[in-house]
Amino acid sequence: MAKNYPHIQTPPPGPNARRIIAQDQRYASPSYIKEYPLVVARGAGPMIEDVDGNRYLDFMAGIAVASTGHAHPAVVSAIESAARKFLHICSTDFYYESFGTLCERLAKLAPGPEPKRVFLTNSGTEANEGAIKLARAHTKRQNIIAFRGAFHGRTMGAISLGSSKVRYRHNFGPLLPGIYHLPYADPYHCQVCREPASCTDSLACAINEAEALFHERLAPDEVAAVFMEPILGEGGYVVPPKAFVQYWRDFCDEHGAVLVFDEVQSGVGRTGHMFASQLLGVAPDVTLLAKGLASGMPLGAIVAKESVMTWERGTHGSTFGGNPVCCAAALATLDLIEGSLMANARSVGAFLMNGVRELQRKHDIIGDIRGAGLMIGVHFVRDRATKEPYHGLVPELEKAAFDRGLLLLGCGRSTIRLAPPLVIDEEDATIALRILDEVIASVRVPA
Ligand SMILES: Cc1ncc(COP(=O)(O)O)c(C=O)c1O
């Protein structure tokens, strides 16, 4: 059956959208970003309809969250049936079946042979906060290694770990002490070299910086944890070399630190594997999840080796974390992801990746393509020789795509992320590639 999207009947924002935006702009906090004037009325699968009847192909999934597509009937039905029973009782203090079932499921899914335990949160940032406490409590150490370009959320501990954009930290200090930022091994754009274009070994550069830190300023046996996104999310969808991730696995093994993988964006099937750590072949001690875990219902998780999750009774909890309706949504989501969507992310992801590589051959401003499954970054440069990022281009591309009915979102310094719901098919990918081709051709090319 032919798709009934994209379909733009009233150039957005239409009259209904403008009314809602005006109210929002008058009363909502000015801190929100609001990338472009999308005002959602409903969604189904990879389609979003706005309040003026325009239909879009969603290639950002509400920031990589709507993993099973919008309003998947199986997820909605699980939510409805859980909501009819009870909405809340507080998992910190009492029991219910879906909570234990989800903990068991995540514990058994997490990579590595050791038994795991699970703490459920409301969000990705809360999973990171909890993991900071867990690592400190477990090791009785304070210092943490984090990476340049990282994003872990917007609460105080998470912004202390992050270094993707200064505006997340500006005027919010003092932040958490004891956090050391080191370079992430970006194979395309070395974070250490003055002239990244001429660097041929960003892995060696990143590891040299780490070795220097441990030689000059920080004793390895004082490190509580290493917090790493196994694929940088907000930092630009960068996939590091396996050897980089393995270096930190070995470091943690040797020095008794906890290796935490923040898979809030990369987890739950998005890369075509349940966890990006499986793609890289390195198992962490702790995996953090949120975003796609419950298809859009607020839920996150700290999945830790039993030998690491040693904090004592009463030391950590949450009023809402692991809410019964969210647990039901997560269980239905995992059924779908394990059922066919992970495999779909792999096959349609490969198709999309090929298509984007063709676009790269056609458009000089595409410098790098990276990612796995349906987590693909298209990185734009002013000049392939210098690899100078094409600042300012991404908002233009987003707007031009939006006007044509394709929802995109940027990340990093000059990258478009392709993070659609995992339900898309090759026809959806073809539509997105056609629009992407058009909008890249329509924007200014560098002089
Ligand atoms: C890798 C990563 N960690 C943590 C977060 C924060 O998650 P939340 O917005 O649910 O707090 C995000 C959100 O984008 C993320 O991408």
PDBQT file of the ligand as one rigid body, heavy atoms in Angstrom, charges set to zero:
ROOT
HETATM    1  C1  LIG A 501      23.741   9.220  26.003  1.00  0.00    +0.000 C 
HETATM    2  C2  LIG A 501      22.724   9.975  26.788  1.00  0.00    +0.000 A 
HETATM    3  N1  LIG A 501      22.742   9.920  28.134  1.00  0.00    +0.000 NA
HETATM    4  C3  LIG A 501      21.841  10.562  28.881  1.00  0.00    +0.000 A 
HETATM    5  C4  LIG A 501      20.858  11.331  28.300  1.00  0.00    +0.000 A 
HETATM    6  C5  LIG A 501      19.874  12.047  29.179  1.00  0.00    +0.000 C 
HETATM    7  O1  LIG A 501      18.656  11.415  29.115  1.00  0.00    +0.000 OA
HETATM    8  P1  LIG A 501      17.344  12.165  29.648  1.00  0.00    +0.000 P 
HETATM    9  O2  LIG A 501      17.079  13.303  28.718  1.00  0.00    +0.000 OA
HETATM   10  O3  LIG A 501      16.293  11.081  29.625  1.00  0.00    +0.000 OA
HETATM   11  O4  LIG A 501      17.625  12.612  31.024  1.00  0.00    +0.000 OA
HETATM   12  C6  LIG A 501      20.790  11.429  26.917  1.00  0.00    +0.000 A 
HETATM   13  C7  LIG A 501      19.756  12.261  26.284  1.00  0.00    +0.000 C 
HETATM   14  O5  LIG A 501      19.847  12.684  25.175  1.00  0.00    +0.000 OA
HETATM   15  C8  LIG A 501      21.742  10.733  26.133  1.00  0.00    +0.000 A 
HETATM   16  O6  LIG A 501      21.724  10.801  24.798  1.00  0.00    +0.000 OA
ENDROOT
TORSDOF 0
